[in-house]
Amino acid sequence: MEKELKRTGVPDNRDVDSVYPGKERLASGAVAVLECFQRIPCNPCATCCPRKAIKAFHDINDLPIIDWEKCNGCAICVANCPGLAIFVIDENYSPTEALLKLPYEFVPLPRAGDEVKVLNRAGQEVGVGRVVRVQNPPSFDRTAVVHLAVLKELAREVRFFILGGAEGE
Amino acid sequence: MKTVDICVIGGGPAGLNAALAASSGGASVLLLDNADHLGGQLVKQTHMFFGSERQQAGTRGIDIAVSLTTAVQGTPSIEVWLETTALGLYDDGVLTVECLGEYRKVKAERFVVATGASEKMLAFKGNDLPGVYGAGAVQTLMNVFGIKPGQRVLMVGAGNIGLIVSYQLLQAGVSVAAIVEGAPRIGGYLVHAAKVRRAGVPILTSHTILEAYGQDSVEGAVICQLDQAWQPIKGTEQKIPVDVICLAVGLSPLSDLLWQADCRMLYIPELGGHVAWRDESLRTSQPYIFIAGDVAGIEEASSAMVEGLLAGYVATLDIGLAPSDVSERIRAAREQLVELRSGPEGEKTRLGLAAVQGEAR
């Protein structure tokens, strides 16, 4: 974990590199990215994964280890991570767009078709996105998972959004 | 005088679990809390808890409060007195309390003190202006009563409470201008920090508040940067217009009752200040008094819950009313505490507990 992260709270490129799947895996479809950089006592990601793609923890303070070949990007871990630190990326979504599945705990929830402003890890607006689907079943326990289409080149940066498109709220 | 086997003082995460454990072998239990509801600070925790399944990881604190309260209310051998303040605890095993305007006495074989913690205050000019809140008060206003504390907040402190309350403020539709933190690094979990950062809230480490200003209430704050010796750097002052300043600068164990009961007290900074000496079963130097939760040392709610269980079970052993598998339950609780404290974020607690163990009873 980089010192900068402890100072600013924003993971930098090196932090992200350490948890990011390779180009080949990204090109083959939806996959979870676990942006968990600090050893804290927490393991729901491993216990909730139906495909056991996130390895069972030896020590509860372990950082999660994911087998990207087993992961199919179902996003169950996105809703179950207490730190809201897991995101699913599908670079195969369309020729120009990637699909992100982001955890979202605000009201009102967006609706499919909404255009939203998309933000990076530092909360800076970096473009617009389109809500494709909102998953909010009881099993997700009030952490909705919002499926957001963004330009492919933004897929690695965008981690949040605010309602209201380019025209404002 | 009310007579029970075990009396638990405080109905938060530690006390609720202590009461459940204490009653598990058939002992009669009295659980006291000064609020009008059980749950302590759990009722304000809307986020999913960390830990493992054994400490209900992934479940929100508000829901843990409901499940523990339901379990306590469904246990006939646990009696609950709400709006009850413990006043004094004496050598003969008698506790005096004030309950709804009435003075009462309680006699018990064993006591578990789970009184929690109080918030620290910070000295700065204007800190008595209306609009300067403790983080606990902001949570109470928002999450218990559904009232916004204001429109725009400056958060002071980037520990877990400062980060979590900032996130809750955003969820309530209140804007957070910034989080200032005196230390050069964020103290709380980085996942909590990342949540507020990506929502656009700056975290200014090595910064502090110098002054709150405003005519009749807070209209803004003056903040500045700190050097490596924590001294303000001249020329870095900036005004931030806000109507709320929220202080999340740490907690102190609420140990008045333990002082009064003449428990041996130690000053252990790693545990948050003055705490009672205790053995590995959470028994204080007064053999009939146990402690659990934040009063024993400031930690996460997951450890507080397990400490409550441990103290409750050991208390039942003392009086011969333990469940048949009590040694297994005690072993499991101890194991969980070791596990929860074993990571880098548990280092402070480990150091603090080692310092306690180095002291004679």
Contacts between the chains, C-beta under 8 A, distances in Angstrom:
chain1	res1	chain2	res2	distance
A	1	B	190	7.8
A	3	B	185	8.0
A	5	B	190	6.2
A	6	B	185	4.1
A	6	B	186	5.7
A	6	B	190	7.1
A	7	B	184	6.6
A	7	B	185	5.9
A	7	B	186	7.3
A	7	B	205	5.2
A	8	B	197	7.3
A	8	B	203	6.5
A	8	B	205	7.5
A	9	B	158	7.8
A	9	B	186	5.6
A	9	B	190	6.5
A	9	B	193	3.4
A	9	B	194	5.9
A	9	B	196	7.4
A	9	B	197	4.4
A	9	B	203	4.8
A	10	B	194	7.3
A	10	B	197	5.3
A	11	B	194	6.9
A	35	B	194	7.0
A	36	B	191	6.7
A	37	B	190	6.0
A	38	B	189	6.5
A	38	B	190	4.6
A	38	B	191	7.2
A	38	B	344	7.8
A	38	B	345	7.5
A	39	B	343	4.7
A	39	B	344	5.4
A	39	B	345	7.2
A	40	B	50	6.0
A	40	B	189	5.5
A	40	B	191	7.7
A	40	B	343	6.1
A	40	B	345	5.3
A	41	B	50	6.0
A	41	B	51	5.6
A	41	B	52	7.3
A	41	B	302	7.2
A	41	B	339	6.8
A	41	B	340	4.9
A	41	B	341	8.0
A	41	B	342	7.5
A	41	B	343	5.7
A	41	B	345	7.6
A	41	B	346	7.2
A	42	B	50	3.9
A	42	B	51	6.4
A	42	B	52	7.9
A	42	B	57	6.3
A	43	B	51	8.0
A	43	B	52	5.3
A	43	B	53	7.9
A	43	B	57	6.7
A	44	B	48	7.7
A	44	B	53	7.7
A	44	B	57	5.1
A	44	B	58	4.0
A	47	B	52	7.8
A	47	B	53	6.1
A	48	B	58	7.3
A	59	B	339	7.5
A	59	B	342	6.6
A	59	B	343	7.8
A	60	B	51	7.3
A	60	B	52	5.3
A	60	B	339	5.3
A	60	B	340	7.2
A	60	B	342	7.6
A	60	B	343	7.7
A	61	B	342	5.8
A	61	B	343	3.1
A	61	B	344	7.5
A	61	B	345	8.0
A	61	B	346	7.8
A	80	B	48	7.9
A	80	B	58	5.6
A	81	B	191	7.9
A	82	B	47	6.9
A	82	B	48	3.8
A	82	B	49	6.2
A	82	B	50	5.2
A	82	B	57	6.5
A	82	B	58	5.9
A	82	B	191	7.7
A	83	B	50	7.5
A	83	B	189	6.7
A	83	B	191	2.7
A	83	B	192	7.0
A	83	B	194	7.6
A	83	B	195	7.6
A	84	B	191	6.8
A	84	B	194	7.9
A	84	B	195	5.5
A	85	B	191	4.6
A	85	B	194	6.5
A	105	B	171	6.3
A	106	B	170	7.4
A	106	B	171	5.8
A	107	B	171	7.8
A	119	B	198	5.9
A	119	B	199	7.4
A	119	B	200	6.6
A	120	B	198	7.1
A	121	B	194	6.8
A	121	B	197	6.5
A	121	B	198	5.2
A	122	B	197	6.1
A	122	B	198	7.2
A	123	B	197	5.9
A	123	B	198	5.4
A	123	B	199	5.7
A	123	B	200	3.2
A	123	B	201	6.8
A	123	B	202	8.0
A	124	B	200	7.8
A	141	B	48	7.5
A	141	B	58	7.8
A	141	B	59	7.8
A	141	B	60	7.1
A	142	B	60	7.6
A	143	B	48	7.3
A	159	B	194	8.0
A	159	B	198	4.8
A	160	B	198	4.1
A	160	B	199	5.8
